[in-house]
Amino acid sequence: MSGEVHVSIVGLPSSGKTTLLAALWHMVREPGSSTALSFDGLSNGNYEHLNQLAKRWRSGKIQQRTQVSGARNVTMRLKDASGRQVEVSFPDLPGEEFARMWERRELDKSMVGTLAAPAIVLLINGDTIRMPAWVVERMALAKKLGVVPAAIEAAEWSADLAPTQVKVVDLLQMLMSGDLNIGSRRLSLLISAWDKVEGEQLTPAGLLESKLPLLDQYLRSGRDPWTWHVWGLSAQGGVYEDPEKEESFDETERLRELERPSDRIKVVDGDAVTTDITKPLEWLIG
C-alpha cells in the first residue's frame, strides 16, 4: 500500500472499542513510549474528552456508556518511522448499530463511507463468544441428567441469540458486497479481553480455529478478498472497577502500581507478546 491508509474500527456490542481508543490515545502520547506508530495529529475529536477517557483507563475504571458518547467520530493520524501514515477512525457506529445491520439485513447509507474503508479493525470479545447450541449435544446432556427430552422447552428464536461467528461472517460478507464492495481489503482481527482467555493456552489463531471455526474457515477460504491477520488483545490487562458500584479489586490495584500504565497492555501475535498497541495498525499499512 502507498499513501495514507484509512482504517475504520468496528465491533459488536461490548467488544472493547472504547477501551482500545483510551489505551491507544494514552500510549501514543505517553512520554518515553516506544511504539511502531507515533502520533501525528487529530483530524476529528475532542482532546479534553479523549484525555478523560485515558485518565479513566489509567485509573482502572471502566468506561461508562453515559461517559463515552462523546468519544464517537474520533479520527487520529499516526505514522511510522519512515513517514508512512495511517488515519484511524473510531466512527459514530456503536456496536449495537453494527449488530442491527445483521439483524435488519440492511445498510444505513450514512455508514457507507465508514464501512467502505480500505482497512478494517474488527474487535471480537473473546470472553463473550456465543457458541452454537447444538441440539444433539443438548439432548445427550439432558439424557445424562435424567431430563425427559420432551420436557426441554424450545426458546423462541431471536437475532441476539445467534452465535457470534454467524454474525461476524455475515457482516464481513456484507462489507464485501453492494455499495461496500471496493475490492481487496485488509483486516486486523483483534480478539479482545485476551486476559480472560489466555489461560486456555491457545494462540490467537488457535482460539479462532477452536471457538470461531466458521469465521476461521471463511477467512482461510479466500471466498472474499480479505488480506487478514489475527491478534489477541488485552487493552486493560485485567479487571477494572465500576465507579458507580464502589468496587475495589486487588487485581486492579496491581495494575495501578505498574510503573508505566502502558505495561498493562498485551498484544499477542502467535507466540510473540508486546505492549505495543499500534502493531495491528502498523500491519494495515502493508
N, C-alpha and C positions, 0 to 999 in steps of 0.2 A: 504494500500500500504506500502511496505517496501523498504528500499534503496532509492537512489536518483531518483526523478521523473523528467522526461524530458518533458518540456512544449514548444509548438510552438504557437506563436502569429500570428493570421491571421485575415483578414478582407477585405471587399470590398473597392473600392476607397473612399478616404476621410472619413474613419471610425474612424480615430484618433489614428492609431498605433504609429506614431512618437511622438505625444503629450503624449501618455501613456508612451513611453520609456523615454522621457525627465523628466516627473513628477516622474516616478519610480526611475530613476537614482538620481534625486535630493533627494527624500525622504529617500532612504536607506543610503544616505551619509550625510544627514543634521544633524549637531551636536544637540544632545538632543532629536532627534525624537523618538517617541515610535511606533514601528511597530511590527506586528506579525512575520514578517520575516526580518532578518538582512542581510547585505551584507557579502558575503563570498569569493568573488573574481570574476575576469573577465576572462572567458575562451576564449572569442573571441571578438575583438573590440578594438577601439582606445580611450584611456582615454581622450585625448585632444578634440576629436570630440564630445564625449558624454558630456564633460563639457561645450562645446559650445552650444549644444542642451539645456542643463539645464539652461545655462545663458540666452538664448533667452526666455525660458519658464518663468523664474523668472522675466524678464523684461516686460512680457506681449506682446511679439512679436510672430506672427505666424511663424511656421516653413516653410520656402520657399523650394520648391522642389529642386531648384538648390543647396540648402544648406544641404539637408538631405540625399543625395545619399550615402554619406559615413557612414550613420547610419545602413546600411544593414549588415547582418551577425554579429549581436551583440548577445553574449551569456553570461549571468551573472549567478553566483551561489548565491543562497540565502539559509538561514537556519532558523529554528525556535528555540525556547528556549531549546528544548530537543535535538537539533542537527540534526533533520530530514532535509534533503536537497531537494531543487528543482533547476533544471537548466533551466533557462528561455531563449528561443531563439527568437529573432526578426530576422527571416530569410530573405535571399535575395529573397523575394517574394512580390513585390509591389501589392497593391490592384488591379491594372489594370490586372496583370497577373492572380491573383486569379479569377477575373471576367471572363477572357478569357477562363479559364478552363471550365466554364459552357457554354460559347458561342460556343467553338470549340468541346465540348464533348470529350476531350482527355486530358491525363495527361502527362506532360513532365516528363520523367523518372528521371531527375535530382532532381525533387521535392519529390520523394518517401520518402526519409529519413526524410525530414522536415514534411511532412503531415502524416507520419505514427507514429508520436509521441504518446505516450500513454495518453497524456493530451493535450487538445487544449483550447486556449483562443480565442474566436471569438468575434470581435467587430462589432457592427451594429450602425451606426449613427442614433440616434433617431429623429433627426431633418430633415433627408433627406430620410425617408422611402417612397418609391414609392408604393402607394396603387393601388390595382386592379382598372381598368377602366371598370366599369360595364355598358354595353350597355343600359340596361333597365333604369338605373339611368340617363344616359346622354340623352336618348330620352325624359324622363319625364321632365328633366330640360329644354331641348330645347322647349318642348311644353309650359312650364310656361313662357319662354322668348319670345314666339311667333315666334320661328325659325322653318321654314319648315324642317321636318326631312330629306327630300331628299337633302336639301342643306348642310347637315352635311357631310363633306368630311372625308373619312376613310384614316387615315395616314398609310403610308407604314410601315409594322412591321419591327422592328429591335431588336436585342437582348438586347440593352441597355434600351429599353422601358419596359422590363419585370418587374413585381412587385418585390420588394426587397425580400419578403418572398419566392417567387418561386425560385429565385436564391439560397437563403440560404439553403432551404430544399434540393434542388437538390445537392448542393455542400456537404452538410453533408451526404447525401446518397452516394455520390462518395467517401467520406472519409471512408465509411464502406464497400467498395466493391473492388474487384480485388486485386491489389498489396497492397492496403491500408487497407485491411481487416485484422486487427490484433486482432479482438475480442473486448471485452468490453473496453470502454474508458471513460474518464471523460471530461466534457465540462463545462467551465466557459463562460457563455454568458454575455457579457458586452454591455449594451445599452448606448453608449457614447453620449456626448453633453446633458447630463441629465439636465443641467441648462436651456436648451431650451424647454424642455418638462415637467418639474416638475410642471408648472402651471396648467397642466391638472388634478392634484390631484390624480394620479394613482400610485400604487406601480409598481416596475419593472415587476412583474408577471402580474399585471393588464394591463399594457401597452402592454406586449407581447400578451396577450389574445385579447386585443382590436384592435391593429394595425397590428399584425402578427399572425392571428388566425391559418393559415395553419402551420406555424412553431410551434406554441404552441401545436396544435393537434398532429403533427408529433413526437415531443419530449415526450409528455404525453402518446402516444400510445405504446411506447416501441418497435416500429417496428424494430429499430436498437438499439443495446445495449449501449446507452449513459447513463451515470450517470451524471446528469446535474443540474445546478443552474443558476439563472439569477440575475444580479445586474444592478443598474443604476450607471453610472459613469460620473462625470464631472471632468476631469483632469485639466481643465483650470479655472473653477469657473465662467466664464463669457466671455465677448467679448475680444479678443486680437487684437492688431493693426498690420496692414500690413506696415512694414517699407518702402516699395517701394512706398506707396501711401501717406506717411507723415500723417497718420491718428492719431487722438487723441480723446480718449473717456473717459468720466468721470468714467464709469464703470471700465475701465482698470486701471485708476489711483487709484480707490478704492482698487483694488486687490493688486496693488503695495504697498499700505500703510499698509497692514496687517503685523503684527509683524513677523509672520512666513509664508514664502511663501507656505508651505505645508497646511496652513489653508484654502487655496482656493480650495483644493481638496474635492470632495464629493463622497463618495461611499455609495450607498443606497441598503440595503438588507431588503426587506419588509418595515417595519416602522422604522427600525434602520438606523441611519446615522452616518458615521465615516469619518475621513480624511485618514484612513489607506489604501493606495492604494495596499498594499500587501495582503489584506484579500482574494480576489478571488484566488490568487495564493496559499495562505495557504490552502484553501479548497481543492485544487487539490492534496495536499499531501495525503489526505484521513484520 
